[in-house]
Amino acid sequence: MRAQGGAEQKFPWGAIKWLSNADLQPGSEQTLGLVFINAGQSNGMHFHPNCEELLYVISGECEHSLENEVFSLRAGDVIRVPRGKRHGARNTGWEPVRMLVCYSSPQRETEGMER
């Protein structure tokens, strides 16, 4: 099924635009979206109690903290965040970092995200 995408969610650090989830496409079994984090900003440490997350960096660069490790990511890199693991990204570049995000649930839950 073709998705039209949903409204953009804006935050002080950037934005998320949902492309597919249970709200946009009833019966969906995953969530897909585009996220960008503004230069010098962070989306804060958080976790997803009900799903795994995959992040693919489209452009820009960031440091992604996953529990006690920090990974430097740039265009073409992928990171997998297991269900329930605390993580967060900080843009280390001069332009927004743009990422494609996919969750293994049609209704991703987020706990602890700094807004």
Summary of the structure (lengths in Angstrom):
residues: 115
radius of gyration: 13.3
end to end distance: 32.0
largest distance: 39.2
contacts: 355
relative contact order: 0.29
helix: 0%
strand: 50%
